[in-house]
Amino acid sequence: MGSRCIRCGLRKLESENNGKHILWKHVVQLYNHDAESTRLTGDHFYLTPHTAMNVKLAAQVLSYSVGSVLSHEGEDKQETAKFILLMDRFFDCMNTRSLTEGTHKRKPDLLPYESVNDARFKVHKDI
């Protein structure tokens, strides 16, 4: 499932995990109250048919920086933050492009897989 599909699902559905809600409005509230702490712009939220197809915008909403800031926004937003951080890790694990990218970006999930026993496979099971 791609980042656009996940963003679309998050926008349209209300999800619950462990009795806590995963809601698009948490991300919108973050943008409205603290846009400077992330790189989010109106283009991320007010989608036209063209921007709705933009994978980069979807990936930026489901990024580590958004999840990290959201995790400090209050107890009610914790499950949404966890979901976004999990999606960021999942995309990193699936989008490894070079042998050194994970080192340069300091994101171990971008390192290439070297063994079938790699701990990152647990991320895939958690999803």
JOGIQUI-V290783 format. One record per residue. N is the residue number from 1. RES is the residue in one letter. SS is DSSP state (hx for helix, st for strand, lp for the rest). BURIAL is # if it has 24 or more other C-alpha atoms within 12 Angstrom, else .. Layout:
N,RES,SS,BURIAL + N,RES,SS,BURIAL
This chain:
1,M,lp,. + 2,G,lp,. + 3,S,hx,# + 4,R,hx,# + 5,C,hx,. + 6,I,hx,# + 7,R,hx,# + 8,C,hx,# + 9,G,hx,. + 10,L,hx,# + 11,R,hx,# + 12,K,hx,. + 13,L,lp,. + 14,E,lp,. + 15,S,st,. + 16,E,st,. + 17,N,st,. + 18,N,lp,. + 19,G,lp,. + 20,K,st,. + 21,H,st,. + 22,I,st,# + 23,L,lp,# + 24,W,hx,# + 25,K,hx,# + 26,H,hx,# + 27,V,hx,# + 28,V,hx,# + 29,Q,hx,. + 30,L,hx,# + 31,Y,hx,# + 32,N,hx,. + 33,H,hx,. + 34,D,hx,. + 35,A,hx,. + 36,E,hx,. + 37,S,hx,. + 38,T,lp,# + 39,R,lp,. + 40,L,lp,# + 41,T,lp,. + 42,G,hx,. + 43,D,hx,. + 44,H,hx,# + 45,F,lp,# + 46,Y,lp,. + 47,L,lp,. + 48,T,lp,. + 49,P,hx,. + 50,H,hx,. + 51,T,hx,. + 52,A,hx,. + 53,M,lp,. + 54,N,lp,. + 55,V,hx,. + 56,K,hx,. + 57,L,hx,# + 58,A,hx,# + 59,A,hx,# + 60,Q,hx,# + 61,V,hx,# + 62,L,lp,# + 63,S,lp,# + 64,Y,hx,# + 65,S,hx,# + 66,V,hx,# + 67,G,hx,# + 68,S,hx,# + 69,V,hx,# + 70,L,hx,# + 71,S,lp,# + 72,H,lp,. + 73,E,lp,. + 74,G,lp,. + 75,E,hx,. + 76,D,hx,. + 77,K,hx,# + 78,Q,hx,# + 79,E,hx,# + 80,T,hx,# + 81,A,hx,# + 82,K,hx,# + 83,F,hx,# + 84,I,hx,# + 85,L,hx,# + 86,L,hx,# + 87,M,hx,# + 88,D,hx,# + 89,R,hx,# + 90,F,hx,# + 91,F,hx,# + 92,D,hx,# + 93,C,hx,# + 94,M,hx,. + 95,N,lp,. + 96,T,lp,. + 97,R,lp,. + 98,S,lp,. + 99,L,lp,. + 100,T,lp,. + 101,E,hx,. + 102,G,hx,. + 103,T,hx,. + 104,H,hx,. + 105,K,lp,. + 106,R,lp,. + 107,K,lp,. + 108,P,hx,. + 109,D,hx,# + 110,L,hx,# + 111,L,lp,# + 112,P,lp,. + 113,Y,lp,. + 114,E,lp,. + 115,S,lp,. + 116,V,lp,. + 117,N,lp,. + 118,D,lp,. + 119,A,lp,. + 120,R,lp,# + 121,F,hx,. + 122,K,hx,. + 123,V,hx,. + 124,H,hx,. + 125,K,hx,. + 126,D,hx,. + 127,I,lp,.
